[in-house]
Amino acid sequence: MPLVSQLVVISDEVRAALDAVAAVVALETTLVAHGFPAPDGVEVGLASEAAVRLAGAIPATIGVLDSRIRVGLEPSELERFTPEARKVGPRDLAACAVQGAVGATTVGGALAVAGWVGIPFLGTGGIGGVHRGFPSPPDVSADLPALSRTAALVVSSGVKSLLDVSATVELLETLGVPVLGFRTDTLPRFYSSEGGPPVPQRVEEAAEAAQIAAAHWALGGAGLLLANPPPQSLDVEDLVESAVSEAAATGVSGQAVTPFVLSFLHERSDGRTREVNRALIVENARLAGETAVAFAAL
């Protein structure tokens, strides 16, 4: 048996949907483990899966458990993604599986698995990108190269607000990744629906986004970003600046920055950022489900 078949386990429900060429949406697990304090992360994960199902698609939440990369998780399995779980990008999948650790996938990690399995849609909160101050530190999220080589459409509320949003958009252009604004002319800034750079293309319906994705893939393209403004908009740019400065001052770096900033924002905003974050993640899962259903009907 090929090693990859031993490493990757697809749930019966997801396998049946893929075999039937039905609508399937991949979901990451980092937001479960590190995006919210327990048990909120599990609740958001389950709400995201419910939103995908309500749209008519099948959720395929991806994580590493028991030395296997799992595609499609049961609620009891989702509960195992605690803050102690490893944060797993594309580079970390093999080591995490071989070492038997619990691994919570980032957008890039989930995309790497989804691309191999053949799942063309992923819903999330926000993608990673170019960190503020680049090239010092020289930090660019693995989400971007994963998106540039994977034929998948990612639905998010733009780029994580702790990043250099404009530089990230420029790099997406360099990598050939189309950025579509869902009923918006500017890229959402995660918590805020306004203030981002202009998007190259605007779409009005999920079916239109699905058609563009199909055409892009037919022309040999890889990933696309469908930017969906958050249902609630909150301007926390000053808090983000403070959080990023605090992270730098206390030596927080690499994969630890995002959980640190999220925790800082949740505390300093009296929980308002947590509620906006929860709402946008679930809404993006719903839109990803609608787009997947529209694509399956083409």
N, C-alpha and C positions, 0 to 999 in steps of 0.2 A: 504494500500500500504506500503511495507517495507520502512523504513526510508532511506536506501541507494538508493533506486530508486527515492526518492524525492531529494536527495542531488546531485546525479550524472546525468547529462544530456548529452546524446550522440547525436551529429548532425545526421541528416538523412543520409548524405553521408557516414559518418563513420559507422553508424549502418548497412547500406545496404552492405558495404564492409565486415564487420565482419560476417554478416549473410551468405554471399556468400563465406566465408573463403578465401577472397581475401587478397592481400598484403596491410598492414596498418603500418605506421610508426608514433610513438609518438614523439612529440617535446615539449621541455620545454618552459616556458615563462620568466624565470629569465634573460636569455640573451637579451630578448627584452626590459625588464624594467631596468635592471641594468648593462648589459654588454657593452652597447654603449650609447653615448649621443643621446637624442632625436633629430631628428626622425630616426636616423640610426638604432636603435634597431628594429623598425617596418619593415624597409626595409630589414634587415637581416632575420627577421622572415618570411617575404613574399618570399624572395629569397630561403630560406630553403624549404618552402612548394612547391615552383615551382620546385626545384631540385628533391624532392620526387616524384612529379607528372611526371617529365620527365623520371624518372626511371621506371615508370609504376605502382607506388603505390599510396595510398591515405594518405595524411598527417592528423594527428590527434593532433593538437596543444592543450595543456592542461593548463588551468588556472582557477582561481576562480573569478566568476562574479555574482553579483546580488543574493548572497546567494546560488549559485549552483556551483558545480565543473563541468566545461565545458570540454567536449572532442570533439574537432573540433570547430574552431573559424572562424568567418567571418573577413575580413580585418578591418571593422569598429570596431569590438570588440577587435582586436589585438591592435588598437590604444589606447585603454584604459589602457594598461599596461605601465604606466609612471614610472619614478623613485620613485614616492610616493607609488607605489604598495608594499604590504608586500612580503617579500621573504618567500616562503612557502615550507617547507620540509614535510616529512610524519607526524610529530608530530603536524603541524600547520593547516592541511587541515580542520579538523572539526571546530576549533575555527574561522578560517577565513570565512568559509561558514556561520556559525551561526551568526557571527557578521556583515555579509554583506559587508566585506571589499574586495577590489580588491587584489587577491593573485597571484603572479608570481611564478610558480612552479620551484623548483630546479630539478636536475636530480633525486634525491631521491623522491621528491614529485610527479613528473611525473611518475616515475616507480611504485610507490604505486598505483596510479590510473590505469595505464596501466595494471598492474597485475590483478586488480579486473575486468577490462573490458575485458581482454583477448587479449591485443595487445603485441606481442612478440618481437617487434623491436623498438629501440629508437635511434635517432640521436642527437648528441650534440657536443659541443666544446671539453671540457675536464671534467673528473669526479673529484669529491672531494675525499679527502683521509686523510692521516695522516699529521697533520700540523708540520712544522719545530719546533724542540725543544721539541717534545713530550717526556716525559709526562708533561712538563711545558711550555705551558699550556696543559692540558689533552684533546686535541681537535682532534676528529676524525669525519669526515663528515658523515652525515646520508646516503649519497649515497652508502657507502659500505655495511652496513647491509641491505639496501633496495635491492641492487644487489644480495646479498647472499641468499635472500628468494623469489626473483621474477624470474619466468621463462621468461627471456627476454635477448636479446642480445643488448648491448649498443655499438654504434659506436662512438668513440671519438679519438681525437689526443692525447691519453694518459691521463696523470694526470695533473691537473692544476699546472703550473710551480711554484706557490708560496708555494707548498707543499713539503713534504719529499717523493720524488718519489720512492726511493728504499724501504723505510719502507712501503709505500702503496702497492707495489707489494708483499712484504712479507705477509702483512695482507690479501691481496686477495687470496694468496695461503692457508693461514690458514682457510679462509672462504669457500674454495672450489670453487672459481670463476676462470674458465679458462681465460687466457689472450692470445689472438691470435694476432700476428703481421701481418698486411696486407702488404705483399710484403716488409717486414722489419724484421730484426733479433733482433732489439733493440726497446724498448718502446720509442715512441716519447715523447719529453718534451714540449708538447703543441706548443709553437712558433717554437721550434727547432725539426728537424727530427732526430737529432742525440744526443748522450750523455746520453741516458737513459740505464737502466739495460737490460740484455738480456730477450727476451720473450721466454716462454716455447715452444710455437708452432708458426710456420709461415704458412700462407696460401697465395695462389697466386690469387684466384678468389673468387668472392662473393658466387658462388654456393658451393664452398668448405666450406666456413664459415657456410652457411646455413645447409649443411649436418652435420657438426660437432655439430651445435646447436641442430638439430633434435635428433642426437644420445645422446647428453648430457641430453636433457630433457627426452628421452626414458629411460635413466638410473636413472632417479630421481633427476637429477641436477637442479639447479636454473639458476642464471644469468651468462652471459659471457660478456667479454670485447673484442671488436674487435678494435685494435689500428691502426689508419690510419695516417701515417705521413702527416703533413701539406703540401699543394701544394707549398707553399713558406716557406723557412726555415730562421729563424732569431735567432741569439744567443744574448739573453738579460739577461743572468744569472746574470751579475753584477748589472743590473738595478733591477732585481727581489730581489736580496739581499738588495739593498738600499730601495726598496719599503717596504719589510717586516720589516726592521729595523725602518723605519719611522712610520709604522703602530703601532709597539710596543711602540715607544717613545711617540706617541701622544694618546695612550690609545685606539686605534681602536682594537676591538676584535670580536669574534664570526662571525655572518653572515655578519657583516660590512666589514670584511677584504678583501674579494674578490673584491667588487666594488671599495674599496679604492686602492688596488694594481693595478687593471685594469686602473683606471683613472690616477694613477701615471705613469704607463708604457706608456700609450697613450701620455701623455704630454711630458715626458722626451725623447721619441723616435720620436718626431715630427710626430706622427700619424702612424708610420710604424707598430707598434704592432696592431693597430686597423685594418689595412688592412689585415694583416696576420690572425688575429682573424676572420674577416669576411669571408675570403676565406676558412679557414679550417672548419668553421661551415657549410657552404653551401656544401662543398665537403663531409663532413661526412653525411649530410642529403641525398645526392645522393647515397653514398655507402650503407647507411641503406636501402634506397629504393630498390636498386639492390638486396641486400641480402634478403629482404622481398619477392620480386618477385620470387627469386630462391627458397625460402622456400615454397611458395604457390604452386610451380610447382612440388614439391616432391611427 
